Amino acid sequence: MTNRRAFMKSGAMAIFATGIGGVIPSFVAKAAQLQKNNEKGKTLVCIFQRGAMDGLMAVSPYADAYLKTARPLLYMSPASTEGQLIPLNERFGLHPSLNSLFPFFNDKSLAIVHGVGSPNNTRSHFDAQDYMESGTPFNKGTSSGWLNRAMGLSDQKNNPFQAVSITSAKPRSFYGEHATLSVNNLQDLVIQTKGNSILNNLAAKSFEELYDETSNQLLNKTGKESFDALKMLNSNDLKNYHPSDGVVYPTSSLGNALKQIAFLIKMDVGLEIAFAESGGWDTHFNQGTANGLLARNLKDLSDSIAAFWKDTAAYHHKVAVMTMTEFGRTVHQNGTAGTDHGRASCMFVLGNDVMGGRVYHNLPILAKENLEDERDLPVTTDFRSVFSTVANHHLQLKNNAVLFPGWKGEELTIINHKL
Amino acid sequence: MQHRFSLLLLGGCILCWLLTVAFLPKSSTTTMFKVKFPFSAAGLTKQQAAAHLLNRFSFGATPNQISEVAEIGLEKWFDHQLAASINENELNEQLKDYDALHLNNEQILNKFVRADQLLKLAVEKGLVANKDSIKVNGDQKAYKNQLKELYEELNLQPMAELHRQLINQKIIRAIYSKNQLQEVLTSFWFNHFNVSLTKNQSQAFVLNYEQEAIRANCLGSFDALLIATAKHPAMLTYLDNAQSVSNNNEVFNPMVTAKINKRIQRRMDLLEQDSSNNNRAKKIKQLAKAKQQEGLNENFAREVMELHTLGVDGGYTQQDVTELARALTGWTLSPALAANKGIAQQKMIEKFGKETLLNKGFVFENDFMFRADKHDSKEKIILGTKLKEGGGFEEGINILQMLGKHPSTAHFICKKLAIHFVADTPSIQLVQQMANTFIATDGNIKSVLLTMVQQVEFWKAAISHNKVKSPFEYIVSTARATNAEVHQPYQLFNWCNKMGQKIYYYQAPTGFPDQSVSWTNAGALVNRMNFGLAFATQKIPGIKVNWAELNHYHEPESAEAALYVYSDILLPARDLQKNINRLLPLIKDIQIEQKITLAAKNHEMAIELDTTELNAEWMNNNHSHSIMQHRSNNQLNAIKSSATMHFSNSVNNTIAQVAGIIIGSPEFQRK
């Protein structure tokens, strides 16, 4: 297997220095230093399901008679004639499209937290995502994202691969003072046009100088992030990357993102926080049951995570995966065989140090009087309880005042605390 | 106190003046002559101000355009742009082969179909046995060929072709339209009222949506825009309102509905008993069950308040969302556009007769239909306003108009405009000024823009240049700055997509974010740099740039000179000395490298190029056949004799390399 040595551009750096007589760039020193970084070696992979996943269908409290009444077209159970739920316990069942995750629930590395959401009752996708990613549900003015603040609490310094988002835009969670890398495809991180490679290097050098010069701080900072990363990345390595034997990622954008994250983990570049996202969860119309819109999305989510988990089998002592979604959906089906914006949903947490095989929850019976605004699954677990538990016990950051300023809630006992 | 008073006074003056403007005919020239843009107060020269005006109200200046605008006067140029009536014959000529532009929604729906729809039709017509029968042994190529034949045989085109035409025509318009502000605003409002090609039910209507709902209203009044989008099939399907209905209404006898339901139930029971028909029974049962369950969908109502009008903090509640959704029940597509060709709706119209339905409150307007029988006519309270029981189509219109004129809407819309045209964080005062105009003119978009451009803050934004172009603005402004001939606009779309802006495919109703931070990340930035190099060195198929022409065929005498000359051509009216200083040492290396490469190439090939070949090479490198043909031989000879051809070629390559670096540079990303 390729290791970091191969991954780093060997003569590298040579490339940038070619014939220009420039000084030895700082990243050479940095690359050596990387080895010392991230000694804890932990990686957290966050997956944001944008659009609000129907937690009541993904992990369904099927034994609740009120659920069947509220959504006759969308109700499923382990006894359904077509597409049975996979029973998790006497109360909850897993959607059949999530079956590739079930083995991890069985071997107790996958925990499900149900009834998770924000104390702010906004049902706007944008606001709810913004609050969840800033980590401050009542403060729109927070300019940084919680994962960027998490970076600041880590021991690592100046590692361009400390936090990587494989998305087409920088996620809100990554906003902030610490340098992060956001790229849709790691292979894009190379300056090239067809033709002369020396000219490409000269162009790269020119661009680096210009971005270093610009008075626009945003372009300046992002330029630096780009060049720090691309100087260390050998795009051929990724092109030739083969996942572990028998692992096939879905060809979806989530599958591709997790594949690249697995690559970075195996390259041992000090990746501490990874971010990926998946869309299409806003199922207002013909949501479907065992088949259909939601089932397809769940299958992609499940198969992508399962492929990633198998691919990184040798790193399970280091890695955890956490899913998140901005809110849940109405308990009642709407008038078009779908569901509208609701409140609480559920999250998946996967890792060797996770106390899995359980659904953690405080869900009430879904009688109308128990619902928020008489329509929605109430939020019984603040999303910050889950985030902070994972940040503190997996990444071992230990600073809620920085991660979630103003929050005094309780953490969950879902991760084995071994320091 | 004094301050507030003078603001009020100023507001009042603007108000009076705006009232005059609002009632003027198409061109407000006479008034515009009285308007003076306060760019001097912001410390800008006329040339810099013209550059700023073009940066913000067009997709970037074309060569020499800054001087032209300074010459005719900034106010006059802006006035023409507001009127948006400049002749577009040349543009129309370029668009003449886009047949979808001349079709209405129904024709588009009947012409462009997805493969699954094609196969369904082919099965219906007996051309293939069933939808799987042409998938021969999984041979993809054979399958594609068969599909192609079927498309031809049925005189249809693939849906992807409609997508291609939509994308290409937008890129062509953005680059070549003379009514640039209209195009900029079309993009702005499309994004504000976003619909997406990612939704199957909407995709066929998106082209017409942009033309009829957006472009036609982009400089009119806001509530007209709001209502046009709300009624358009693209929006009705994208946010599901077409399906949002109520079965609690008194238009038809509830007994009739009950009877129909009973009949369906009986049929299902019979079918279920017949074991040979079990599957069919199941399907019908599902459909019937869905029918009984049909009702409200609050998707559109929420987004109208959150995204289209009031804004998320505009002061509405979940209750208001539900009530608005009730008010909009029955707003749907005309039968011709509905699923299954609206057979059920057609039947209903035939059965009762259009006249009867109109009397019952139905509305038929082109592609829109209001179904009174599916409308919730009970009392509603929205934002404290009571809508009396018995309301129909007009209550939806009234409430949308109320939302369109609401003070929260004025602030929300004006802030979005200010973010787009002025700065990522516009001042509260600027937004307030614009909102005052919005309210005073009932949402007259021209008046709001005029207020904005008369604030010193607008012009001060030219000093920091801190707005980063969106990928689309970047690719289009590159093509405009270089007078590029764009034969394959889709190539530019591919690049735009790589930089993070897949236009027309943004899935969420928010539209693309409009602040610099959203466009600025490592991956996108490196792609921007690569685009600059690929574009300038003519590596993008179907895109041609004539670097020599841009400098009137004067070859710069050195690489350094090229850097100065082309910096000024690509980024006129900017102070680029710092950049140039940084690049000068590198440029020398580039030139040396170019010469070495060329020499090595010549040496290896050991070919003595004769003049004719060199001529061809010059032509090729410049891709300027049409332009060159118009030049006299004398001129051509003069150009050629200005340097040896070897030097020309080397310089030409160097120019392209230098230009690529300028285009990919941070300064060119800023507007």
Chai-1 contact restraints between the chains, C-beta under 6 A:
chainA,res_idxA,chainB,res_idxB,connection_type,confidence,min_distance_angstrom,max_distance_angstrom,comment,restraint_id
A,L73,B,Q293,contact,1.0,0.0,6.0,A-B,restraint_1
A,S124,B,E306,contact,1.0,0.0,6.0,A-B,restraint_2
A,S124,B,V312,contact,1.0,0.0,6.0,A-B,restraint_3
A,F126,B,T510,contact,1.0,0.0,6.0,A-B,restraint_4
A,D127,B,V312,contact,1.0,0.0,6.0,A-B,restraint_5
A,S168,B,G500,contact,1.0,0.0,6.0,A-B,restraint_6
A,A169,B,G500,contact,1.0,0.0,6.0,A-B,restraint_7
A,A169,B,S518,contact,1.0,0.0,6.0,A-B,restraint_8
A,K170,B,N521,contact,1.0,0.0,6.0,A-B,restraint_9
A,L181,B,A522,contact,1.0,0.0,6.0,A-B,restraint_10
A,S182,B,N521,contact,1.0,0.0,6.0,A-B,restraint_11
A,S182,B,A522,contact,1.0,0.0,6.0,A-B,restraint_12
A,V183,B,A522,contact,1.0,0.0,6.0,A-B,restraint_13
A,V183,B,G523,contact,1.0,0.0,6.0,A-B,restraint_14
A,N184,B,G523,contact,1.0,0.0,6.0,A-B,restraint_15
A,D188,B,G523,contact,1.0,0.0,6.0,A-B,restraint_16
A,D188,B,V526,contact,1.0,0.0,6.0,A-B,restraint_17
A,D188,B,N527,contact,1.0,0.0,6.0,A-B,restraint_18
A,L189,B,V526,contact,1.0,0.0,6.0,A-B,restraint_19
A,I191,B,M529,contact,1.0,0.0,6.0,A-B,restraint_20
A,T193,B,L533,contact,1.0,0.0,6.0,A-B,restraint_21
A,T193,B,A534,contact,1.0,0.0,6.0,A-B,restraint_22
A,T193,B,T537,contact,1.0,0.0,6.0,A-B,restraint_23
A,T193,B,K539,contact,1.0,0.0,6.0,A-B,restraint_24
A,K194,B,K539,contact,1.0,0.0,6.0,A-B,restraint_25
A,N196,B,T597,contact,1.0,0.0,6.0,A-B,restraint_26
A,I198,B,E593,contact,1.0,0.0,6.0,A-B,restraint_27
A,L199,B,E593,contact,1.0,0.0,6.0,A-B,restraint_28
A,L202,B,D589,contact,1.0,0.0,6.0,A-B,restraint_29
A,L202,B,I590,contact,1.0,0.0,6.0,A-B,restraint_30
A,A203,B,L533,contact,1.0,0.0,6.0,A-B,restraint_31
A,A203,B,I661,contact,1.0,0.0,6.0,A-B,restraint_32
A,S206,B,L583,contact,1.0,0.0,6.0,A-B,restraint_33
A,S206,B,L586,contact,1.0,0.0,6.0,A-B,restraint_34
A,S206,B,I661,contact,1.0,0.0,6.0,A-B,restraint_35
A,F207,B,M529,contact,1.0,0.0,6.0,A-B,restraint_36
A,F207,B,G664,contact,1.0,0.0,6.0,A-B,restraint_37
A,E209,B,R582,contact,1.0,0.0,6.0,A-B,restraint_38
A,L210,B,S665,contact,1.0,0.0,6.0,A-B,restraint_39
A,L210,B,P666,contact,1.0,0.0,6.0,A-B,restraint_40
A,Y211,B,P666,contact,1.0,0.0,6.0,A-B,restraint_41
A,E213,B,K578,contact,1.0,0.0,6.0,A-B,restraint_42
A,E213,B,R582,contact,1.0,0.0,6.0,A-B,restraint_43
A,T214,B,P666,contact,1.0,0.0,6.0,A-B,restraint_44
A,N216,B,N466,contact,1.0,0.0,6.0,A-B,restraint_45
A,N216,B,R670,contact,1.0,0.0,6.0,A-B,restraint_46
A,L218,B,S516,contact,1.0,0.0,6.0,A-B,restraint_47
A,L218,B,T520,contact,1.0,0.0,6.0,A-B,restraint_48
A,L219,B,P666,contact,1.0,0.0,6.0,A-B,restraint_49
A,T222,B,T520,contact,1.0,0.0,6.0,A-B,restraint_50
A,T222,B,L525,contact,1.0,0.0,6.0,A-B,restraint_51
A,E225,B,A522,contact,1.0,0.0,6.0,A-B,restraint_52
A,S226,B,A522,contact,1.0,0.0,6.0,A-B,restraint_53
A,S226,B,L525,contact,1.0,0.0,6.0,A-B,restraint_54
A,S226,B,V526,contact,1.0,0.0,6.0,A-B,restraint_55
A,A229,B,A522,contact,1.0,0.0,6.0,A-B,restraint_56
A,G279,B,Q507,contact,1.0,0.0,6.0,A-B,restraint_57
A,H284,B,D240,contact,1.0,0.0,6.0,A-B,restraint_58
A,H284,B,N297,contact,1.0,0.0,6.0,A-B,restraint_59
A,H284,B,N299,contact,1.0,0.0,6.0,A-B,restraint_60
A,F285,B,D240,contact,1.0,0.0,6.0,A-B,restraint_61
A,N334,B,N297,contact,1.0,0.0,6.0,A-B,restraint_62
A,G335,B,E294,contact,1.0,0.0,6.0,A-B,restraint_63
A,G335,B,G295,contact,1.0,0.0,6.0,A-B,restraint_64
A,G335,B,L296,contact,1.0,0.0,6.0,A-B,restraint_65
A,G335,B,N297,contact,1.0,0.0,6.0,A-B,restraint_66
A,T336,B,D240,contact,1.0,0.0,6.0,A-B,restraint_67
A,T336,B,Q243,contact,1.0,0.0,6.0,A-B,restraint_68
A,T336,B,N297,contact,1.0,0.0,6.0,A-B,restraint_69
A,A337,B,A290,contact,1.0,0.0,6.0,A-B,restraint_70
A,D340,B,E298,contact,1.0,0.0,6.0,A-B,restraint_71
A,D373,B,Q318,contact,1.0,0.0,6.0,A-B,restraint_72
